[in-house]
Amino acid sequence: MIVNGVAMPMRLTLGALAELEARLESDSLQSLIERFESGDFRASDLVALLAAGLRAAGWDGDEAELAQADIGDGPIGAAKAAGRLLRLAFSLPER
């Protein structure tokens, strides 16, 4: 994902997922995934997901900072990055 003109890596560790579940007050990992798959999420949910993914990859910012950042391709780019992040986290590696 491009943040303020810089390519930033993201990943979802178990710790990042646990943080995200708590932050979004999700009952389970399955309900968290369904929330994004169904399209029933808010912009603040996207910020929380992307911030968790960035922090798990070593970024030291917070959600407020990310919310004010210039995201490559704007809100659509942020949504696409979130989708890729979830897809990669919950896909089995190809053999």
MIFIFI-458395 format. One record per atom (N, C-alpha, C): residue number from 1; residue in three letters; x, y, z; atom name. Coordinates in steps of 0.05 Angstrom, whole numbers, plus 32768, in hexadecimal, padded with zeros to 4 digits. Example, Ala and Ser with C-alpha at 12.3 -4.5 7.8 and 13.67 -1.06 7.14 Angstrom:
MIFIFI-458395
{resi = 1	resn = ALA	xx = 8108	yy = 7F8E	zz = 809C	name = N}
{resi = 1	resn = ALA	xx = 80F6	yy = 7FA6	zz = 809C	name = CA}
{resi = 1	resn = ALA	xx = 8108	yy = 7FBE	zz = 809C	name = C}
{resi = 2	resn = SER	xx = 8101	yy = 7FD3	zz = 808E	name = N}
{resi = 2	resn = SER	xx = 8111	yy = 7FEB	zz = 808F	name = CA}
{resi = 2	resn = SER	xx = 8102	yy = 8001	zz = 809D	name = C}
This chain:
MIFIFI-458395
{resi = 1	resn = MET	xx = 8011	yy = 7FE9	zz = 8000	name = N}
{resi = 1	resn = MET	xx = 8000	yy = 8000	zz = 8000	name = CA}
{resi = 1	resn = MET	xx = 8012	yy = 8019	zz = 8000	name = C}
{resi = 2	resn = ILE	xx = 8009	yy = 802D	zz = 7FF2	name = N}
{resi = 2	resn = ILE	xx = 8019	yy = 8046	zz = 7FF1	name = CA}
{resi = 2	resn = ILE	xx = 800D	yy = 805A	zz = 8006	name = C}
{resi = 3	resn = VAL	xx = 801E	yy = 8062	zz = 8018	name = N}
{resi = 3	resn = VAL	xx = 8016	yy = 8075	zz = 802D	name = CA}
{resi = 3	resn = VAL	xx = 8029	yy = 808D	zz = 802C	name = C}
{resi = 4	resn = ASN	xx = 801D	yy = 80A4	zz = 8027	name = N}
{resi = 4	resn = ASN	xx = 802D	yy = 80BD	zz = 8024	name = CA}
{resi = 4	resn = ASN	xx = 8043	yy = 80B9	zz = 8010	name = C}
{resi = 5	resn = GLY	xx = 803D	yy = 80AC	zz = 7FFA	name = N}
{resi = 5	resn = GLY	xx = 8051	yy = 80A8	zz = 7FE4	name = CA}
{resi = 5	resn = GLY	xx = 8065	yy = 8092	zz = 7FE8	name = C}
{resi = 6	resn = VAL	xx = 8063	yy = 8083	zz = 7FFE	name = N}
{resi = 6	resn = VAL	xx = 8077	yy = 806E	zz = 8004	name = CA}
{resi = 6	resn = VAL	xx = 8069	yy = 8053	zz = 8004	name = C}
{resi = 7	resn = ALA	xx = 8075	yy = 8040	zz = 7FF6	name = N}
{resi = 7	resn = ALA	xx = 806A	yy = 8024	zz = 7FF7	name = CA}
{resi = 7	resn = ALA	xx = 806F	yy = 8018	zz = 8012	name = C}
{resi = 8	resn = MET	xx = 8059	yy = 800F	zz = 801F	name = N}
{resi = 8	resn = MET	xx = 805B	yy = 8005	zz = 803A	name = CA}
{resi = 8	resn = MET	xx = 8052	yy = 7FE7	zz = 803A	name = C}
{resi = 9	resn = PRO	xx = 8062	yy = 7FD5	zz = 8045	name = N}
{resi = 9	resn = PRO	xx = 8059	yy = 7FB9	zz = 8047	name = CA}
{resi = 9	resn = PRO	xx = 8044	yy = 7FB6	zz = 805C	name = C}
{resi = 10	resn = MET	xx = 8033	yy = 7FA2	zz = 8059	name = N}
{resi = 10	resn = MET	xx = 801F	yy = 7F9B	zz = 806D	name = CA}
{resi = 10	resn = MET	xx = 801D	yy = 7F7D	zz = 806F	name = C}
{resi = 11	resn = ARG	xx = 8015	yy = 7F74	zz = 8087	name = N}
{resi = 11	resn = ARG	xx = 8010	yy = 7F58	zz = 808C	name = CA}
{resi = 11	resn = ARG	xx = 7FFD	yy = 7F55	zz = 80A4	name = C}
{resi = 12	resn = LEU	xx = 7FF0	yy = 7F3F	zz = 80A6	name = N}
{resi = 12	resn = LEU	xx = 7FDE	yy = 7F3B	zz = 80BD	name = CA}
{resi = 12	resn = LEU	xx = 7FE9	yy = 7F23	zz = 80CD	name = C}
{resi = 13	resn = THR	xx = 7FF4	yy = 7F29	zz = 80E3	name = N}
{resi = 13	resn = THR	xx = 7FFD	yy = 7F14	zz = 80F6	name = CA}
{resi = 13	resn = THR	xx = 7FE5	yy = 7F0C	zz = 8108	name = C}
{resi = 14	resn = LEU	xx = 7FE8	yy = 7EF7	zz = 8117	name = N}
{resi = 14	resn = LEU	xx = 7FD3	yy = 7EF0	zz = 812A	name = CA}
{resi = 14	resn = LEU	xx = 7FCF	yy = 7F07	zz = 813E	name = C}
{resi = 15	resn = GLY	xx = 7FE4	yy = 7F14	zz = 8147	name = N}
{resi = 15	resn = GLY	xx = 7FE2	yy = 7F2B	zz = 8159	name = CA}
{resi = 15	resn = GLY	xx = 7FD3	yy = 7F42	zz = 814C	name = C}
{resi = 16	resn = ALA	xx = 7FD8	yy = 7F47	zz = 8133	name = N}
{resi = 16	resn = ALA	xx = 7FCA	yy = 7F5D	zz = 8125	name = CA}
{resi = 16	resn = ALA	xx = 7FAD	yy = 7F56	zz = 8122	name = C}
{resi = 17	resn = LEU	xx = 7FA6	yy = 7F3D	zz = 811D	name = N}
{resi = 17	resn = LEU	xx = 7F8A	yy = 7F35	zz = 811B	name = CA}
{resi = 17	resn = LEU	xx = 7F7C	yy = 7F37	zz = 8136	name = C}
{resi = 18	resn = ALA	xx = 7F8A	yy = 7F2F	zz = 814B	name = N}
{resi = 18	resn = ALA	xx = 7F7E	yy = 7F31	zz = 8166	name = CA}
{resi = 18	resn = ALA	xx = 7F79	yy = 7F4F	zz = 816D	name = C}
{resi = 19	resn = GLU	xx = 7F8C	yy = 7F60	zz = 8166	name = N}
{resi = 19	resn = GLU	xx = 7F89	yy = 7F7D	zz = 816A	name = CA}
{resi = 19	resn = GLU	xx = 7F71	yy = 7F87	zz = 815A	name = C}
{resi = 20	resn = LEU	xx = 7F6F	yy = 7F7E	zz = 8142	name = N}
{resi = 20	resn = LEU	xx = 7F59	yy = 7F87	zz = 8131	name = CA}
{resi = 20	resn = LEU	xx = 7F3E	yy = 7F7E	zz = 813B	name = C}
{resi = 21	resn = GLU	xx = 7F3C	yy = 7F64	zz = 8144	name = N}
{resi = 21	resn = GLU	xx = 7F23	yy = 7F5A	zz = 8150	name = CA}
{resi = 21	resn = GLU	xx = 7F1B	yy = 7F6C	zz = 8167	name = C}
{resi = 22	resn = ALA	xx = 7F2E	yy = 7F72	zz = 8179	name = N}
{resi = 22	resn = ALA	xx = 7F27	yy = 7F82	zz = 8190	name = CA}
{resi = 22	resn = ALA	xx = 7F1F	yy = 7F9E	zz = 8188	name = C}
{resi = 23	resn = ARG	xx = 7F2F	yy = 7FAA	zz = 8176	name = N}
{resi = 23	resn = ARG	xx = 7F2A	yy = 7FC6	zz = 816E	name = CA}
{resi = 23	resn = ARG	xx = 7F0E	yy = 7FC9	zz = 8161	name = C}
{resi = 24	resn = LEU	xx = 7F06	yy = 7FB5	zz = 8151	name = N}
{resi = 24	resn = LEU	xx = 7EED	yy = 7FB6	zz = 8143	name = CA}
{resi = 24	resn = LEU	xx = 7ED6	yy = 7FA8	zz = 8152	name = C}
{resi = 25	resn = GLU	xx = 7EDD	yy = 7F9F	zz = 816A	name = N}
{resi = 25	resn = GLU	xx = 7EC9	yy = 7F91	zz = 817C	name = CA}
{resi = 25	resn = GLU	xx = 7EBB	yy = 7F7B	zz = 816D	name = C}
{resi = 26	resn = SER	xx = 7ECB	yy = 7F6A	zz = 8160	name = N}
{resi = 26	resn = SER	xx = 7EC1	yy = 7F53	zz = 8151	name = CA}
{resi = 26	resn = SER	xx = 7EBF	yy = 7F3B	zz = 8163	name = C}
{resi = 27	resn = ASP	xx = 7EA9	yy = 7F2C	zz = 8160	name = N}
{resi = 27	resn = ASP	xx = 7EA5	yy = 7F14	zz = 8170	name = CA}
{resi = 27	resn = ASP	xx = 7EB8	yy = 7EFD	zz = 816A	name = C}
{resi = 28	resn = SER	xx = 7EC1	yy = 7EFC	zz = 8151	name = N}
{resi = 28	resn = SER	xx = 7ED2	yy = 7EE7	zz = 8148	name = CA}
{resi = 28	resn = SER	xx = 7EE2	yy = 7EEF	zz = 812F	name = C}
{resi = 29	resn = LEU	xx = 7EF6	yy = 7EE0	zz = 8129	name = N}
{resi = 29	resn = LEU	xx = 7F05	yy = 7EE5	zz = 8111	name = CA}
{resi = 29	resn = LEU	xx = 7EF3	yy = 7EE2	zz = 80F8	name = C}
{resi = 30	resn = GLN	xx = 7EE1	yy = 7ECE	zz = 80F9	name = N}
{resi = 30	resn = GLN	xx = 7ECF	yy = 7EC9	zz = 80E3	name = CA}
{resi = 30	resn = GLN	xx = 7EBD	yy = 7EE1	zz = 80DE	name = C}
{resi = 31	resn = SER	xx = 7EB2	yy = 7EED	zz = 80F4	name = N}
{resi = 31	resn = SER	xx = 7EA0	yy = 7F04	zz = 80F1	name = CA}
{resi = 31	resn = SER	xx = 7EB0	yy = 7F1C	zz = 80E7	name = C}
{resi = 32	resn = LEU	xx = 7EC9	yy = 7F1E	zz = 80EF	name = N}
{resi = 32	resn = LEU	xx = 7EDA	yy = 7F34	zz = 80E5	name = CA}
{resi = 32	resn = LEU	xx = 7EDE	yy = 7F32	zz = 80C6	name = C}
{resi = 33	resn = ILE	xx = 7EE4	yy = 7F1A	zz = 80BD	name = N}
{resi = 33	resn = ILE	xx = 7EE7	yy = 7F15	zz = 80A1	name = CA}
{resi = 33	resn = ILE	xx = 7ECD	yy = 7F1B	zz = 8092	name = C}
{resi = 34	resn = GLU	xx = 7EB7	yy = 7F11	zz = 809C	name = N}
{resi = 34	resn = GLU	xx = 7E9D	yy = 7F15	zz = 808F	name = CA}
{resi = 34	resn = GLU	xx = 7E96	yy = 7F32	zz = 808E	name = C}
{resi = 35	resn = ARG	xx = 7E9E	yy = 7F41	zz = 80A1	name = N}
{resi = 35	resn = ARG	xx = 7E98	yy = 7F5E	zz = 80A2	name = CA}
{resi = 35	resn = ARG	xx = 7EA4	yy = 7F6B	zz = 8089	name = C}
{resi = 36	resn = PHE	xx = 7EBD	yy = 7F64	zz = 8082	name = N}
{resi = 36	resn = PHE	xx = 7ECA	yy = 7F6F	zz = 806A	name = CA}
{resi = 36	resn = PHE	xx = 7EC0	yy = 7F63	zz = 8051	name = C}
{resi = 37	resn = GLU	xx = 7EBC	yy = 7F48	zz = 8051	name = N}
{resi = 37	resn = GLU	xx = 7EB2	yy = 7F3B	zz = 8038	name = CA}
{resi = 37	resn = GLU	xx = 7E96	yy = 7F45	zz = 8030	name = C}
{resi = 38	resn = SER	xx = 7E86	yy = 7F4A	zz = 8043	name = N}
{resi = 38	resn = SER	xx = 7E6A	yy = 7F53	zz = 803D	name = CA}
{resi = 38	resn = SER	xx = 7E69	yy = 7F70	zz = 8034	name = C}
{resi = 39	resn = GLY	xx = 7E7E	yy = 7F7F	zz = 8038	name = N}
{resi = 39	resn = GLY	xx = 7E7E	yy = 7F9B	zz = 8031	name = CA}
{resi = 39	resn = GLY	xx = 7E71	yy = 7FAC	zz = 8046	name = C}
{resi = 40	resn = ASP	xx = 7E6B	yy = 7FA0	zz = 805D	name = N}
{resi = 40	resn = ASP	xx = 7E5E	yy = 7FAE	zz = 8073	name = CA}
{resi = 40	resn = ASP	xx = 7E73	yy = 7FB9	zz = 8087	name = C}
{resi = 41	resn = PHE	xx = 7E84	yy = 7FCB	zz = 807C	name = N}
{resi = 41	resn = PHE	xx = 7E99	yy = 7FD6	zz = 808D	name = CA}
{resi = 41	resn = PHE	xx = 7E99	yy = 7FF5	zz = 8089	name = C}
{resi = 42	resn = ARG	xx = 7EA5	yy = 8002	zz = 809C	name = N}
{resi = 42	resn = ARG	xx = 7EA8	yy = 801F	zz = 809B	name = CA}
{resi = 42	resn = ARG	xx = 7EC4	yy = 8027	zz = 8093	name = C}
{resi = 43	resn = ALA	xx = 7EC8	yy = 8040	zz = 808D	name = N}
{resi = 43	resn = ALA	xx = 7EE3	yy = 804B	zz = 8087	name = CA}
{resi = 43	resn = ALA	xx = 7EF5	yy = 8046	zz = 809F	name = C}
{resi = 44	resn = SER	xx = 7EEB	yy = 804A	zz = 80B7	name = N}
{resi = 44	resn = SER	xx = 7EFB	yy = 8046	zz = 80CF	name = CA}
{resi = 44	resn = SER	xx = 7F04	yy = 8029	zz = 80D2	name = C}
{resi = 45	resn = ASP	xx = 7EF4	yy = 8016	zz = 80C8	name = N}
{resi = 45	resn = ASP	xx = 7EFB	yy = 7FFA	zz = 80C8	name = CA}
{resi = 45	resn = ASP	xx = 7F13	yy = 7FF5	zz = 80B5	name = C}
{resi = 46	resn = LEU	xx = 7F12	yy = 8002	zz = 809E	name = N}
{resi = 46	resn = LEU	xx = 7F29	yy = 8001	zz = 808B	name = CA}
{resi = 46	resn = LEU	xx = 7F42	yy = 800C	zz = 8098	name = C}
{resi = 47	resn = VAL	xx = 7F40	yy = 8022	zz = 80A5	name = N}
{resi = 47	resn = VAL	xx = 7F57	yy = 802F	zz = 80B1	name = CA}
{resi = 47	resn = VAL	xx = 7F63	yy = 801B	zz = 80C6	name = C}
{resi = 48	resn = ALA	xx = 7F51	yy = 800F	zz = 80D7	name = N}
{resi = 48	resn = ALA	xx = 7F5A	yy = 7FFD	zz = 80EB	name = CA}
{resi = 48	resn = ALA	xx = 7F68	yy = 7FE4	zz = 80DF	name = C}
{resi = 49	resn = LEU	xx = 7F5D	yy = 7FD9	zz = 80CA	name = N}
{resi = 49	resn = LEU	xx = 7F69	yy = 7FC2	zz = 80BD	name = CA}
{resi = 49	resn = LEU	xx = 7F84	yy = 7FC9	zz = 80B1	name = C}
{resi = 50	resn = LEU	xx = 7F85	yy = 7FDF	zz = 80A2	name = N}
{resi = 50	resn = LEU	xx = 7F9E	yy = 7FE6	zz = 8095	name = CA}
{resi = 50	resn = LEU	xx = 7FB3	yy = 7FEE	zz = 80AA	name = C}
{resi = 51	resn = ALA	xx = 7FAC	yy = 7FFC	zz = 80BF	name = N}
{resi = 51	resn = ALA	xx = 7FBF	yy = 8002	zz = 80D4	name = CA}
{resi = 51	resn = ALA	xx = 7FCA	yy = 7FE9	zz = 80E1	name = C}
{resi = 52	resn = ALA	xx = 7FB9	yy = 7FD6	zz = 80E6	name = N}
{resi = 52	resn = ALA	xx = 7FC2	yy = 7FBD	zz = 80F2	name = CA}
{resi = 52	resn = ALA	xx = 7FD5	yy = 7FAE	zz = 80E0	name = C}
{resi = 53	resn = GLY	xx = 7FCF	yy = 7FAE	zz = 80C6	name = N}
{resi = 53	resn = GLY	xx = 7FE1	yy = 7FA1	zz = 80B2	name = CA}
{resi = 53	resn = GLY	xx = 7FFC	yy = 7FB0	zz = 80B0	name = C}
{resi = 54	resn = LEU	xx = 7FFB	yy = 7FCA	zz = 80B1	name = N}
{resi = 54	resn = LEU	xx = 8014	yy = 7FDA	zz = 80AF	name = CA}
{resi = 54	resn = LEU	xx = 8025	yy = 7FD6	zz = 80C8	name = C}
{resi = 55	resn = ARG	xx = 8018	yy = 7FD7	zz = 80E0	name = N}
{resi = 55	resn = ARG	xx = 8027	yy = 7FD3	zz = 80F9	name = CA}
{resi = 55	resn = ARG	xx = 8033	yy = 7FB7	zz = 80FB	name = C}
{resi = 56	resn = ALA	xx = 8025	yy = 7FA3	zz = 80F1	name = N}
{resi = 56	resn = ALA	xx = 8030	yy = 7F88	zz = 80F2	name = CA}
{resi = 56	resn = ALA	xx = 8048	yy = 7F85	zz = 80E1	name = C}
{resi = 57	resn = ALA	xx = 804B	yy = 7F97	zz = 80CD	name = N}
{resi = 57	resn = ALA	xx = 8062	yy = 7F97	zz = 80BB	name = CA}
{resi = 57	resn = ALA	xx = 8078	yy = 7FAB	zz = 80C4	name = C}
{resi = 58	resn = GLY	xx = 8074	yy = 7FB7	zz = 80DC	name = N}
{resi = 58	resn = GLY	xx = 8089	yy = 7FC8	zz = 80E7	name = CA}
{resi = 58	resn = GLY	xx = 8084	yy = 7FE6	zz = 80E8	name = C}
{resi = 59	resn = TRP	xx = 806E	yy = 7FEF	zz = 80DD	name = N}
{resi = 59	resn = TRP	xx = 8067	yy = 800B	zz = 80DE	name = CA}
{resi = 59	resn = TRP	xx = 8061	yy = 8014	zz = 80FA	name = C}
{resi = 60	resn = ASP	xx = 8069	yy = 802B	zz = 8102	name = N}
{resi = 60	resn = ASP	xx = 8064	yy = 8034	zz = 811E	name = CA}
{resi = 60	resn = ASP	xx = 804F	yy = 804A	zz = 8120	name = C}
{resi = 61	resn = GLY	xx = 803F	yy = 804E	zz = 810C	name = N}
{resi = 61	resn = GLY	xx = 802A	yy = 8062	zz = 810C	name = CA}
{resi = 61	resn = GLY	xx = 8011	yy = 8058	zz = 811A	name = C}
{resi = 62	resn = ASP	xx = 7FFD	yy = 8069	zz = 811B	name = N}
{resi = 62	resn = ASP	xx = 7FE3	yy = 8061	zz = 8126	name = CA}
{resi = 62	resn = ASP	xx = 7FCC	yy = 8067	zz = 8113	name = C}
{resi = 63	resn = GLU	xx = 7FB4	yy = 8060	zz = 811B	name = N}
{resi = 63	resn = GLU	xx = 7F9D	yy = 8063	zz = 8109	name = CA}
{resi = 63	resn = GLU	xx = 7F98	yy = 8081	zz = 8102	name = C}
{resi = 64	resn = ALA	xx = 7F9C	yy = 8093	zz = 8115	name = N}
{resi = 64	resn = ALA	xx = 7F97	yy = 80AF	zz = 8110	name = CA}
{resi = 64	resn = ALA	xx = 7FAA	yy = 80B9	zz = 80FA	name = C}
{resi = 65	resn = GLU	xx = 7FC3	yy = 80B0	zz = 80FC	name = N}
{resi = 65	resn = GLU	xx = 7FD7	yy = 80B8	zz = 80E8	name = CA}
{resi = 65	resn = GLU	xx = 7FD0	yy = 80AD	zz = 80CC	name = C}
{resi = 66	resn = LEU	xx = 7FC8	yy = 8094	zz = 80CC	name = N}
{resi = 66	resn = LEU	xx = 7FC0	yy = 8087	zz = 80B2	name = CA}
{resi = 66	resn = LEU	xx = 7FA8	yy = 8095	zz = 80A6	name = C}
{resi = 67	resn = ALA	xx = 7F94	yy = 809C	zz = 80B7	name = N}
{resi = 67	resn = ALA	xx = 7F7C	yy = 80A9	zz = 80AE	name = CA}
{resi = 67	resn = ALA	xx = 7F82	yy = 80C3	zz = 80A0	name = C}
{resi = 68	resn = GLN	xx = 7F97	yy = 80D1	zz = 80A8	name = N}
{resi = 68	resn = GLN	xx = 7F9E	yy = 80EA	zz = 809C	name = CA}
{resi = 68	resn = GLN	xx = 7FB2	yy = 80E8	zz = 8085	name = C}
{resi = 69	resn = ALA	xx = 7FBC	yy = 80D0	zz = 8081	name = N}
{resi = 69	resn = ALA	xx = 7FD1	yy = 80CC	zz = 806C	name = CA}
{resi = 69	resn = ALA	xx = 7FC5	yy = 80CC	zz = 8050	name = C}
{resi = 70	resn = ASP	xx = 7FD6	yy = 80D1	zz = 803D	name = N}
{resi = 70	resn = ASP	xx = 7FCF	yy = 80CF	zz = 8021	name = CA}
{resi = 70	resn = ASP	xx = 7FD3	yy = 80B2	zz = 8018	name = C}
{resi = 71	resn = ILE	xx = 7FBD	yy = 80A5	zz = 8013	name = N}
{resi = 71	resn = ILE	xx = 7FBE	yy = 8089	zz = 800A	name = CA}
{resi = 71	resn = ILE	xx = 7FBE	yy = 8087	zz = 7FEC	name = C}
{resi = 72	resn = GLY	xx = 7FD1	yy = 8078	zz = 7FE1	name = N}
{resi = 72	resn = GLY	xx = 7FD1	yy = 8075	zz = 7FC4	name = CA}
{resi = 72	resn = GLY	xx = 7FB7	yy = 806C	zz = 7FB9	name = C}
{resi = 73	resn = ASP	xx = 7FAC	yy = 8079	zz = 7FA5	name = N}
{resi = 73	resn = ASP	xx = 7F92	yy = 8074	zz = 7F99	name = CA}
{resi = 73	resn = ASP	xx = 7F7A	yy = 8079	zz = 7FAB	name = C}
{resi = 74	resn = GLY	xx = 7F7F	yy = 8088	zz = 7FC1	name = N}
{resi = 74	resn = GLY	xx = 7F69	yy = 8091	zz = 7FD2	name = CA}
{resi = 74	resn = GLY	xx = 7F5A	yy = 807B	zz = 7FE0	name = C}
{resi = 75	resn = PRO	xx = 7F40	yy = 8080	zz = 7FE6	name = N}
{resi = 75	resn = PRO	xx = 7F30	yy = 806C	zz = 7FF4	name = CA}
{resi = 75	resn = PRO	xx = 7F2D	yy = 8052	zz = 7FE5	name = C}
{resi = 76	resn = ILE	xx = 7F2C	yy = 8053	zz = 7FCA	name = N}
{resi = 76	resn = ILE	xx = 7F2B	yy = 803A	zz = 7FBB	name = CA}
{resi = 76	resn = ILE	xx = 7F44	yy = 802A	zz = 7FBE	name = C}
{resi = 77	resn = GLY	xx = 7F5B	yy = 8038	zz = 7FBD	name = N}
{resi = 77	resn = GLY	xx = 7F75	yy = 802B	zz = 7FC2	name = CA}
{resi = 77	resn = GLY	xx = 7F77	yy = 801E	zz = 7FDD	name = C}
{resi = 78	resn = ALA	xx = 7F6C	yy = 802C	zz = 7FF1	name = N}
{resi = 78	resn = ALA	xx = 7F6C	yy = 8022	zz = 800D	name = CA}
{resi = 78	resn = ALA	xx = 7F5B	yy = 8009	zz = 800F	name = C}
{resi = 79	resn = ALA	xx = 7F43	yy = 8009	zz = 8002	name = N}
{resi = 79	resn = ALA	xx = 7F31	yy = 7FF2	zz = 8003	name = CA}
{resi = 79	resn = ALA	xx = 7F3E	yy = 7FDA	zz = 7FF4	name = C}
{resi = 80	resn = LYS	xx = 7F4B	yy = 7FDF	zz = 7FDE	name = N}
{resi = 80	resn = LYS	xx = 7F58	yy = 7FCA	zz = 7FCF	name = CA}
{resi = 80	resn = LYS	xx = 7F6F	yy = 7FBE	zz = 7FDF	name = C}
{resi = 81	resn = ALA	xx = 7F7F	yy = 7FCF	zz = 7FEC	name = N}
{resi = 81	resn = ALA	xx = 7F95	yy = 7FC6	zz = 7FFD	name = CA}
{resi = 81	resn = ALA	xx = 7F8B	yy = 7FB5	zz = 8014	name = C}
{resi = 82	resn = ALA	xx = 7F74	yy = 7FBD	zz = 8020	name = N}
{resi = 82	resn = ALA	xx = 7F68	yy = 7FAD	zz = 8036	name = CA}
{resi = 82	resn = ALA	xx = 7F5F	yy = 7F92	zz = 802C	name = C}
{resi = 83	resn = GLY	xx = 7F53	yy = 7F92	zz = 8015	name = N}
{resi = 83	resn = GLY	xx = 7F4A	yy = 7F78	zz = 8009	name = CA}
{resi = 83	resn = GLY	xx = 7F61	yy = 7F65	zz = 8003	name = C}
{resi = 84	resn = ARG	xx = 7F77	yy = 7F70	zz = 7FF8	name = N}
{resi = 84	resn = ARG	xx = 7F8F	yy = 7F60	zz = 7FF3	name = CA}
{resi = 84	resn = ARG	xx = 7F9B	yy = 7F55	zz = 800D	name = C}
{resi = 85	resn = LEU	xx = 7F9C	yy = 7F66	zz = 8021	name = N}
{resi = 85	resn = LEU	xx = 7FA7	yy = 7F5F	zz = 803B	name = CA}
{resi = 85	resn = LEU	xx = 7F97	yy = 7F47	zz = 8047	name = C}
{resi = 86	resn = LEU	xx = 7F7D	yy = 7F49	zz = 8047	name = N}
{resi = 86	resn = LEU	xx = 7F6C	yy = 7F33	zz = 8051	name = CA}
{resi = 86	resn = LEU	xx = 7F6F	yy = 7F1A	zz = 8040	name = C}
{resi = 87	resn = ARG	xx = 7F6F	yy = 7F1D	zz = 8026	name = N}
{resi = 87	resn = ARG	xx = 7F71	yy = 7F06	zz = 8014	name = CA}
{resi = 87	resn = ARG	xx = 7F8B	yy = 7EF7	zz = 8019	name = C}
{resi = 88	resn = LEU	xx = 7FA1	yy = 7F06	zz = 801B	name = N}
{resi = 88	resn = LEU	xx = 7FBB	yy = 7EF9	zz = 8020	name = CA}
{resi = 88	resn = LEU	xx = 7FBC	yy = 7EEC	zz = 803B	name = C}
{resi = 89	resn = ALA	xx = 7FB0	yy = 7EF8	zz = 804F	name = N}
{resi = 89	resn = ALA	xx = 7FB1	yy = 7EED	zz = 806A	name = CA}
{resi = 89	resn = ALA	xx = 7FA1	yy = 7ED3	zz = 806D	name = C}
{resi = 90	resn = PHE	xx = 7F8C	yy = 7ED0	zz = 805D	name = N}
{resi = 90	resn = PHE	xx = 7F7B	yy = 7EB9	zz = 8060	name = CA}
{resi = 90	resn = PHE	xx = 7F7A	yy = 7EA7	zz = 8048	name = C}
{resi = 91	resn = SER	xx = 7F8F	yy = 7EA8	zz = 8037	name = N}
{resi = 91	resn = SER	xx = 7F92	yy = 7E96	zz = 8020	name = CA}
{resi = 91	resn = SER	xx = 7FA8	yy = 7E82	zz = 8026	name = C}
{resi = 92	resn = LEU	xx = 7FA3	yy = 7E6A	zz = 801E	name = N}
{resi = 92	resn = LEU	xx = 7FB8	yy = 7E56	zz = 8020	name = CA}
{resi = 92	resn = LEU	xx = 7FCD	yy = 7E5A	zz = 800A	name = C}
{resi = 93	resn = PRO	xx = 7FE6	yy = 7E56	zz = 8010	name = N}
{resi = 93	resn = PRO	xx = 7FFB	yy = 7E5A	zz = 7FFB	name = CA}
{resi = 93	resn = PRO	xx = 7FF7	yy = 7E46	zz = 7FE5	name = C}
{resi = 94	resn = GLU	xx = 7FFD	yy = 7E4F	zz = 7FCD	name = N}
{resi = 94	resn = GLU	xx = 7FFB	yy = 7E3D	zz = 7FB6	name = CA}
{resi = 94	resn = GLU	xx = 8013	yy = 7E2A	zz = 7FB6	name = C}
{resi = 95	resn = ARG	xx = 800E	yy = 7E12	zz = 7FAE	name = N}
{resi = 95	resn = ARG	xx = 8024	yy = 7DFE	zz = 7FAE	name = CA}
{resi = 95	resn = ARG	xx = 802F	yy = 7DFA	zz = 7F93	name = C}
